[in-house]
Amino acid sequence: MISNAIWILFPQVIRIAIDDLNHGVTRQKILLYAGLLVLISAAKGVFLFLTAGSSSAFLATSSSICATTSFAIWSGNRQPTSSSIVRATSWPA
């Protein structure tokens, strides 16, 4: 339950990042939003590990999130677009 509540933050951070990056892209902004997504992913992985009792759930979540984050932030034109975010966040877990 807590891991799902934490996971709700992921698309909200992406939405805020897209809105903010439309006003200008800086290294600090990209690092900030990437760091937030990694923290959210790590928190979800920890709660999945605690509830599932298996390290495989943590590893599967962290690897899929790293791929999603990389794809979303560095898609084609080096700036996230709404279509790339939808594709990236709709991958099966």
N, C-alpha and C positions, 0 to 999 in steps of 0.2 A: 504494500500500500504506500509506504513512504517512498519507495523507489519510483513508483508511478507519479507521485506528487512532485518529486524532484525532476522527473523527465519532462514534465509539462513546461519547465523553464527553458528547455532547449530551443524549441521553435520561437519562443518569445525573445530570446537573446539574438537569434538569427534575424528576426524582424527588426529589432532595434539596431542591430549592426548594419543591415541594409539601409535603413533610413539614415543612419549617421554617416555611412560611407558614401552616400549620394551627395553629401555636402563637402566631400574631400577625403581622399585616402592618404593616411599617414602610416608609417611603420608602427607607431604607438597604438593607433586604433586597431590595426590588424592583430597585433600581439595581445591587446586587451580582450578583444572578442574571442580570439582563439583560446586564450587562457581561461576565459569564463566557460567556454564550451568543454574544455578539457576537465575543469573542476566539476562541472555538472555531470560529465560522463564518469569521472572517478567516483563521485558520490553515489551515482546510480549503481556502479559496479560493486562498491562496498556493500550497499544494502542488498543487492542481489546475492552477493556472496554470503552475507549473514543469514538471509532468509532461505536461500537454496542449499546452503551448506556445501557448495561445490565451487572449486576454483575455475572450472570450465565456464561457468556463467559469467564470471568476472572477465576472463580472457576474451570470450566471444563478444561481450559488450564493448570492452575497451578497443578491440581491433576494428569493429564495425564503426565505432564513433570516430576513430582517427581517420578512417577512410572517408567517412561522411564529411567531417570537418575540412579535410584537405580538399575534397571535391567541391564543397560549397564555397570556400573562400577563394580557391585558385582555379575557378572554372573558365577556361578559354581566355577571356579578356582580362584575367587577373582581378576581376571584381565580381562579387556574387550577384546573380540575377535572380529574380523571383522564380523563373522556370528551373534554374539549376538547384535552387533550394528545395523546391517541391520534389524534384527527382531525387535529390540526396536524402531528404528526410522521409521519403516514402519507401526506402529499401526495406525489405523484410529483416527483422532482427534475428 
